[in-house]
Amino acid sequence: MSKLNDVRMPAEWEPHRGCFMAWPRNAEAWGRSLQEVRRDYGAVAQAIARFEPLTVIVDPAQVAEARNQLGSGIEILALPFDEPWMRDMGPTFTRRGDGAVAAVSWRFNGWGCFAPVFDQDARLGRRLAAKIGAPLISSALAVEGGALHVDGAGTLLTTDTVILNKNRNPGITREAAEAEFARALGIAKTIWLPGNPYEKGTDGHIDGIACFVRPGVLLFEESASSRPEMRETTERNRRALDGQTDAAGRPLEILTIREAPDGRHGAKGWGYSTSYVNFYIANGGVVMPSFGLPKEDAVARETVAAALPDREVVQVDISTLAAAGGGIHCITQQWPA
């Protein structure tokens, strides 16, 4: 628990009460890919539901359709929203000193106004908190959940290209952002990586770069890109971790995983997501991407299994979702127990 306040953001590997997702709703956004991406979402949902309770937020007009496609064993919650990237527009959950799980509602602005419409998404954090009876922590910081990874012990990993971007928080300093992370999440130390200015839409979310797998240990994604600027960006992020310690003063141990090779094309301006590190840690399991690449998928699975040896690793082919620039971590949000 940070000495600065009485909240703590639990690590993703800590016990969950459940998980939240949101069901793709907008045919205008997805076009002919809507049913295909729903199949990807449904496969991810079924995989997660094996390990923990899952609630899928659904447009009120599409409840019957979603229930039919998702099947039994998954709870449906009708709420209005715009985009189905639950990690980003949903709340970030923390634990207060009194034991209550609180919901942090950030100032969501559509990834720096990249999204043409985000009015409903900007309200989702508050609406969901009210629905589940979670105390609300409001923040004026423009940030998405995919920009944050924590170790549960006061250390946060994030990127300059998101938090300090003028399209989100013009003029903000690292120090001011760190003060807000301390207040809202109980963070004692923030580790800043440069990020990725070439990542269209999110501007370089940390959940496509690296994540904590246990206290003091990071899993960092190495580049397999054919583009020199992407390889150089990855190397800059890796160098920024040299000599870093966590909030407890421990030197960070860096494990590596290689991303899937590029060469595929994204949809509607998004780049194809080749990230294996964009996985979701569930109760007793890890749900991670596969891309229809037998050799690379198998190596990535073995790497994640070695990094999280106490969990069953399940891979889900998310090729349509990846073409929209997203991964499994992007569409999920853990609800701490």
N, C-alpha and C positions, 0 to 999 in steps of 0.2 A: 504494500500500500504506500503510495507516495505520501511524504510528509506535507506536501503542499495542499492536499485536500483529502476527502474521505471517499474517493471513488477509485475503482480499479477496473480496467478493461481486461477481462479474462482472455487467456490464449485460446486459440481455436481448438486445441487438443483437450481442453478442460471439458468436463461433462456438460452436455446440452439438454435443455428441456425439449428442444426441437429445432426445426429449421424452417425458414420462410423462403418461398419462391414466388414469382409472379408469372402468370400465364400470358404468352404473346397474344395480343388482341387486335393489332392494327393492320388490316390488309393493305392500307396505303403505304405503310412503312416496309412491310415484308413482301408485298406483291405475290408472285406465284410461289415464293418460298415459304409462305406462312404455314402451310400444313407440314412441310418438311421440317421447319424449325420447331414446330410443336412436337413432332416425333422425337427430336433431340431432347427437348425439355422434358417430355414424358419419360424417356429412358433414364434421364438423370434423376427425375423425381422418384421413379420406381427403385432405382439403386439406393438413393438416400433413405427411402422409407423402409428398407431392410434393416437399417441401423438405428433409426430414431424417428419420432413423430415428425411429420411434415405437413405444413400448412401452405397451400398455394392460394395466393391472392388473385382473384379473377374479376374482370369487368362484370358489373352487375347484370349486364345484358347477355353475358355468355356463360352463365353458371351451368346451365343444363348441358351445353356442348362440352364444357371443360370436364364436368363430372363424368360424362360418357367416355371421354378420351383418356382421362387419368385413371379411371377404374376405382376399385375400393381401397380402403386403408389409407387414404389421403384426405385430410380435411380441406375444405374449400371455404375461403373467406371472401365475401363480396365487398370490394372497395374500388373506387375509381382511381385510375392511374394512367400514365401515358406510355412509358416504355417498360419492358420486362426485366430490366437490369437491377435485380433486387439488392445486390451488394451496394450499389451506388445511390439509389434514391431512397432506400429504406433506412431505418434508424440503425445506429451503432449501439450495441448493448454494453452496459457497464454494471458493475456491482458496487453498491453503496456500502459505507461502513456499517450500516444497520442490517446488512444482508439482502436488502431489496435489489432486484435487477431493474435498473433504470434504462431509459431509451434516450440516446442523444440524437436530436434532430438538427442536422447541419443545414446551412443555407444552400440548398441544391439549386444550381442555375444551369442545368442541362449541359454539363461538361464545358463550362465557359461559353454558354449559348451556342454550342455546336448543334444541339438538338433544336429543331424549329419550334417545338411545343413542349413545355415541361411544367405547366401550371399545376396539374394534378400530382405529378411526381414530387413537386416542392412541398406538397401538403401531406404526403403519404406517411412520413415519419411521425408526425403528430397524430394523424388518424389511427395508425396502427398502435401507437402507444396507448391511446385512449381505449381502443378495442380490447387490448389484453390487460389493461389496468396497470401499466408500467408508469412509474414516475417519469416526468419529462425533464430532460436537460436541453435547453435551447441554446444554439450557438449561431453567431453571426458569421462564422468562418465558412466560406464556400469550399466544400471538399466532398469527395465521394468515398464510400467505404472501400473501394478498390485501391485507394491511395494510401491505405493504412494497414500495416501488419505489426502485431505486438507479440511480446513473449509472455505476457501475463504477469510480469514482475517489474513493470515500470519502464520497459524499453519499447520505443516505437521506431519503425523503419518506414520512411516516406521519401518523396522526391521533390526536388526544386521545381521541375517543369510543371507540376500540378499545383502545389500549395502556393508557390511564389509567382505563379503566372498572373499577368495583368488581366487575363480574361476571367479570373476568379476572385483574386484578392489584390487589387492594384495597390502598390505601395507598401504592402505588408513586409515586415522583416522576419527573419528566422526566429528572432527572440520573441516577437509578438505571437507568432504561430505556436511556438513552444509553450508560451504561457497559457494559451487556450487549450492545447493538448493536455497540459497539467491540470487545468481546471475541470475539463470535461471528461477526461479519460484516466486521470491519475498518473500521467506520464512523468517520469523523473529524468529520462534521457531520450532525446530524439536523434536518431542517426539519419543524416541527409545523404541521399544519393543524387547525382545529377539528374537522373530520369531519362526520358527519351523524347526529344522534340520532334522526331519523325513519326511518332505514333499518332495517327490521325484520330481525332475524336477525344480520347482520354488524355492525351498529352503525356503519357508515360506513367501509368499506374504501377505501383510497386508490385501488385499481385501478378504481373507478367514479367517480373524481374527476379524477385527473390522472396523467400518467406522464412520465418522461424519454424523449426520442426521440434525444438525443445529448448529450454533455457540455455543460452550461450551458443546455440548451433543454428546456422543459416543454411538453407538450400538455395544456391544461386544458379540461375539459368545461363548457360553458355550459348553464344550465338552460332547458328548454322546458316546464317543469311549469306546470300550471294552479293549483297550490297555492302561496299566498304564502309559507308557511313553508319550502317547498323552495327557492323562488327566493332567499329571504333566507339560507338555509343556504349555497347556492352562492356568494352574494356575500361572505359571511363568509370562506369558504375562499379566494376570489380575493383579498380584501384582505390575508389573512395572507401572501400571496406578495409583496406590495409591498416593495421594497427588499431582498429576500433575495438572498444570494450562495451559491454552492456551496462545497465544501470547498477549492477552489483560489482562492476569493475573487472569482470571476467573477460579475457581476450576472446573474441569471437572465433569459433571454429567454422570454416566455410566448406560445405559440401557442394558438389556441382552436379548439374543435370543438363544435358544438351537438348536444346529445343528441336522441334521437327524441322526438316529442311523447308525452305520457301519454294517459290515457283508456282504457287496457287494464287488465285486472284480473289480479292474480297468483293463485297457487294455494296452498292450505293455509297461509294467513297470510303468505306472502312477497309483496312488492310486485313488479310487473312491471318487469324491468330494461330501461331505455331507453338504456343506456350504449353509445355507440360507442367510447369510449376503452378499453373492456374488451376489447382485442384481444391477439393473441399474435404476437410477433416471432420468426419462424423464420429459418433460414439462407437468405438471399436472398428472403425473402417476409414478408408480413404476412397473417395470417388474422383477419378482422374480421367483426363481426356485420352482418346486414341483418335488417329486420323486416317485409318486404313493403310498404315505403313507397317507391315508385320515386324520388320527388324527394328526400326526405331521405336515403335510402340512397346515392344518387348523389353528393350534396354531401359526405356524410361520407367516402365513398371517395376523392373528389378531395382532401379535406383531409388524410387520412392519407397518400395518395400524395405530396403535396407535402412533408409533414413527414418522410417516409422515402423519398426519391426513388430510392435505390439498390435498392429491393425491389419485387417484384411483389405487388400487393395483391389478395387473393382474399376475396370476401364469401361468407358462408354464412348462410342464413336459419335463425335459432335461436329461432323464435317460441315453441315449447314450453319450451325451456330458459329463455328469458326470463321466461315465466310462473311459473317456479319461483324467480325472483329472481337468476338467474345469467347469466354471459356466458362468452365464450371464454377469457378470461384465468383465470377462476375454475376451469376444468376442466383446465387444462394446467400443467405444471411443466417448465421447461427444465433440461437436464442439460449443463452446460458442457463444452466439449471440453478 
